[in-house]
Amino acid sequence: MIKVILFDVSGTLIDPESSERAHKLIISKILETYDESIINEVFEKFNTKVSEIFNKMSSEGSYLEYYRICYRALKDVLGSRMRLDEKEYKRMYIETLSDVEMLFPGVKEALKYLKERGYTLGIITDGDRDYTETLLERKGIKHFFDVIVSAEDVRKYKPSKEPFLKALKVLDINPEQALYIGDNPVKDKRGPELLGIRAYIVENGVTKDKIIKILGEEHE
């Protein structure tokens, strides 16, 4: 019997297009420009560099807080134009992303639906803890969750099973009592399924209708 439903954040609860807008705003602030062609050019280089660093660390099994990955990437792209130190960047990163990023339509309704039916809810994310907690609080959904596990807690990124294992231990449940919902068919499938947690992939965010469909499949 399913008692716990765990969620990814970006691409599942949060619209990634709003994340792109947030990072572009950070670039605009640092460069003190509103020139979209410049901002877009820097963002594309930044995004490519972030992926390179993240993928390299994931393949090596190493870990670095995500804001630090972003800082290194942006510093590499901007060079001498990067006028913030790491501490200043972290503050701007958390403040801007948690303000600009937006929930997918229907997320709050879906979470409310589950809590009203007695489910325990949790978060498993590659995002940093400070950022994740600030984001969920500002979007008015933090109170729905009984556990938040970030990659920072276990020093491992998904698809490692470690963040999922930590969530099970914190909630004191067996794998078959939980299911996980994410958007990435690789990162959000392998980790939970290694532990026997059922994983579901959704596109364009979680909604009440999608939740009802998933729970219906679980009870078939």
C-alpha positions in Angstrom: 0.0 0.0 0.0 1.4 3.4 -1.0 1.8 5.7 2.0 4.5 8.1 0.7 4.8 10.1 -2.5 8.2 11.7 -3.3 8.7 14.4 -5.9 11.5 15.9 -8.0 11.5 19.7 -8.1 12.7 21.2 -11.4 10.6 20.1 -14.3 8.1 18.4 -12.0 6.9 21.1 -9.6 8.8 24.1 -11.1 8.6 25.2 -14.7 12.1 25.1 -16.1 11.3 27.9 -18.5 11.0 30.2 -15.4 14.4 28.9 -14.2 15.9 30.0 -17.5 14.4 33.5 -17.0 15.9 33.6 -13.5 19.4 32.8 -14.7 19.1 35.3 -17.5 18.1 37.9 -14.9 21.2 37.1 -12.8 23.4 37.6 -15.9 21.6 40.9 -16.7 22.3 42.1 -13.1 25.9 41.1 -13.2 26.6 42.7 -16.6 24.4 45.6 -15.8 22.7 45.3 -19.2 19.2 44.7 -20.7 20.6 43.8 -24.1 18.8 40.5 -24.9 21.3 39.5 -27.5 24.2 39.7 -25.1 22.2 38.1 -22.2 21.1 35.2 -24.5 24.6 34.6 -25.8 26.1 34.5 -22.3 23.3 32.3 -21.1 23.8 29.7 -23.8 27.5 29.5 -23.0 26.8 29.4 -19.3 24.2 26.6 -19.7 26.6 24.5 -21.8 29.3 25.0 -19.2 27.0 24.0 -16.4 26.1 20.8 -18.2 29.8 20.0 -18.8 30.7 20.5 -15.2 27.7 18.6 -13.8 28.0 15.7 -16.1 31.7 15.4 -15.4 31.1 15.4 -11.7 28.3 12.9 -12.0 30.3 10.5 -14.0 33.2 10.7 -11.5 30.8 10.2 -8.6 32.0 13.5 -7.1 29.8 16.3 -5.7 29.7 20.1 -5.6 26.8 22.3 -4.5 24.8 23.3 -7.6 25.2 27.1 -6.9 28.9 26.5 -7.0 28.7 24.7 -10.3 26.7 27.7 -11.7 29.3 30.1 -10.2 32.2 28.3 -11.7 30.5 28.2 -15.1 29.5 31.8 -15.1 33.0 32.9 -13.9 34.5 30.9 -16.7 32.2 32.4 -19.3 32.4 36.0 -18.1 36.1 36.2 -17.0 36.9 39.6 -15.7 33.3 40.7 -16.1 32.3 38.5 -13.2 32.2 41.1 -10.4 30.7 38.9 -7.7 32.6 36.6 -5.3 31.1 33.2 -4.5 29.3 34.4 -1.4 27.7 37.3 -3.2 26.7 35.1 -6.1 25.1 32.6 -3.8 23.0 35.3 -2.2 21.9 36.6 -5.6 21.3 33.0 -6.9 19.0 32.0 -4.0 17.1 35.4 -4.0 16.6 35.6 -7.8 15.7 32.0 -8.5 13.3 31.6 -5.5 11.6 34.8 -6.6 11.4 34.3 -10.4 10.9 30.5 -10.7 7.2 29.5 -10.9 5.2 26.4 -10.1 3.5 24.6 -13.0 -0.2 25.2 -13.1 -2.0 22.7 -10.9 0.8 21.8 -8.6 -0.7 23.2 -5.4 -4.1 21.6 -6.2 -2.3 18.2 -6.7 -0.4 18.5 -3.4 -3.5 19.6 -1.5 -5.4 16.6 -2.9 -2.8 14.2 -1.7 -2.5 15.7 1.8 -6.2 15.6 2.2 -6.1 11.9 1.5 -3.5 11.2 4.2 -0.4 10.7 2.0 3.0 11.7 3.4 4.9 13.8 0.8 8.6 14.4 0.3 11.1 16.1 -2.0 14.2 14.5 -3.5 16.3 17.0 -5.5 19.7 17.7 -6.9 19.3 21.3 -5.8 21.0 22.8 -2.8 19.1 22.7 0.5 19.1 26.5 1.2 17.8 27.2 -2.2 15.2 24.4 -2.2 13.8 25.3 1.2 13.6 29.0 0.3 12.0 28.3 -3.0 9.3 26.0 -1.6 8.6 28.5 1.2 8.2 31.4 -1.2 5.9 29.4 -3.5 3.7 28.5 -0.6 4.1 24.7 -0.8 6.8 23.9 1.8 4.2 23.0 4.4 3.0 20.1 2.3 6.3 18.2 2.6 7.3 16.0 5.5 10.9 15.4 4.3 13.2 17.2 2.0 16.4 15.4 0.8 18.8 17.4 -1.3 22.0 16.1 -3.0 23.8 18.2 -0.5 22.6 15.9 2.3 24.1 12.8 0.8 26.8 14.3 -1.4 25.4 12.4 -4.4 23.4 13.3 -7.4 20.5 11.4 -8.9 20.4 8.7 -10.3 22.3 7.6 -7.2 20.0 5.6 -4.9 21.5 7.4 -1.8 19.0 10.3 -1.6 16.1 7.9 -2.0 17.5 5.6 0.7 17.9 8.6 3.1 14.2 9.6 2.5 13.1 6.0 3.3 15.2 6.0 6.5 13.9 9.4 7.7 10.3 8.4 7.1 10.9 4.8 8.4 9.1 3.1 5.5 9.8 0.3 3.1 10.4 0.9 -0.6 7.1 -0.7 -1.7 5.3 1.9 0.4 6.6 4.8 -1.6 6.5 6.1 -5.2 8.5 8.8 -6.8 7.4 11.3 -9.5 9.9 13.1 -11.7 10.4 14.3 -15.2 13.8 12.8 -16.3 13.5 9.3 -17.7 17.1 8.5 -16.7 17.8 10.4 -13.5 14.4 9.9 -12.0 14.0 6.2 -12.8 17.2 4.4 -12.0 17.8 5.5 -8.4 14.3 4.7 -7.0 13.9 1.5 -9.0 17.2 0.2 -7.6 15.6 0.3 -4.2 12.2 -1.1 -5.4 10.4 2.3 -5.4 8.0 2.7 -8.2 8.9 5.7 -10.4 6.7 7.7 -12.7 7.7 10.2 -15.3 5.5 13.2 -16.0 5.7 15.9 -18.6 4.9 19.6 -18.0 4.4 19.3 -14.3 2.3 17.4 -11.8 -1.5 17.9 -11.8 -4.3 16.4 -9.8 -5.5 14.5 -12.9 -2.0 13.0 -13.4 -1.9 12.0 -9.7 -5.3 10.3 -9.9 -4.1 8.4 -13.0 -0.9 7.3 -11.2 -2.7 6.2 -8.1 -5.3 4.4 -10.2 -2.5 2.4 -11.9 -1.1 1.5 -8.4 -4.4 0.1 -7.3 -5.1 -1.9 -10.4 
